[in-house]
């Protein structure tokens, strides 16, 4: 099984060259920031509701995202080579993002109206956490948010353009 990582400009305008990734590997410094999602929206809440006794390697400061299916060209493709990959429910991330945006909805209110609180959403987010093999086996939700918690070595990465 392979995972995919899009090649696009980072939010801060920095472009991580494919050559750098192919030389250094994929990690939180070379990954596209497009994947900065739910766990990073409200870091204090993420830590506050972090389940007790989780392994220390579950650290979103070093995590980066990937896709289970290819999205668009160009991208990196690499085999699953780690058991330090977790999957969360992306729909919950979308609801958390609505709190960041908090934009009016055509005069009908704000997008967050009717949503659970940020705190409840963060609890649900953690509850959605599953390993990649368990996700693939049971598919408990439709929109996976995949996080890798350790670097992918350069020799495993293929650049597709």
Residue pairs with C-beta under 8 A, 6 or more apart in sequence:
1 79
1 80
1 136
2 77
2 78
2 79
2 80
3 66
3 67
3 68
3 77
3 78
3 79
3 80
3 85
3 146
3 148
4 66
4 67
4 68
4 69
4 70
4 71
4 75
4 76
4 77
5 26
5 31
5 32
5 35
5 64
5 65
5 66
5 67
5 75
5 76
5 78
6 32
6 34
6 35
6 67
6 71
6 72
6 74
6 75
7 18
7 21
7 32
7 74
7 75
7 76
7 159
7 161
8 32
8 34
9 15
9 32
10 16
10 32
10 33
10 34
11 33
11 34
11 36
12 33
16 30
16 31
16 32
18 74
18 76
18 159
18 161
20 30
21 30
21 76
21 154
21 157
21 159
22 154
22 157
22 159
23 154
24 30
24 154
25 151
25 152
25 153
25 154
25 156
25 157
26 64
26 76
26 78
26 148
26 151
26 152
26 157
27 62
27 64
27 151
27 152
28 61
28 62
28 63
28 64
31 64
31 65
34 65
35 64
35 65
35 66
36 65
37 65
37 90
37 93
37 97
37 145
38 88
38 90
38 92
38 93
38 96
38 97
38 125
38 145
39 46
39 60
39 63
39 88
39 125
39 147
40 46
40 60
41 93
41 96
41 97
41 99
41 100
42 96
42 99
42 118
42 122
43 60
45 118
45 119
45 122
46 60
46 122
46 125
48 122
49 119
49 122
49 123
49 125
49 126
50 58
50 126
51 126
51 129
57 84
57 149
57 150
58 86
58 149
59 149
60 147
62 149
62 150
63 147
63 148
63 149
64 147
64 148
65 145
65 146
65 147
65 148
66 85
66 146
66 147
66 148
67 146
68 144
68 146
70 77
70 160
73 160
73 161
74 159
74 160
74 161
75 160
76 157
76 158
76 159
76 160
77 157
77 158
77 160
78 152
78 156
78 157
78 158
79 156
80 132
81 152
81 153
81 156
82 148
82 149
82 150
82 152
83 131
84 148
84 149
84 150
85 131
85 132
85 146
85 147
85 148
85 149
86 129
86 130
86 131
86 132
86 146
86 147
86 149
87 129
87 130
87 131
87 132
87 135
87 144
87 145
87 146
87 147
88 125
88 128
88 129
88 130
88 144
88 145
88 147
89 124
89 125
89 128
89 140
89 141
89 143
89 144
89 145
90 141
90 143
90 144
90 145
91 141
91 142
91 143
92 121
92 124
92 125
92 128
93 125
93 145
94 143
95 115
95 116
95 121
96 118
96 121
96 122
96 125
98 111
98 112
98 115
99 112
99 115
99 118
99 121
101 111
102 110
102 111
102 112
103 110
103 111
104 110
105 111
105 113
115 121
116 124
128 140
128 141
130 138
130 140
132 146
135 144
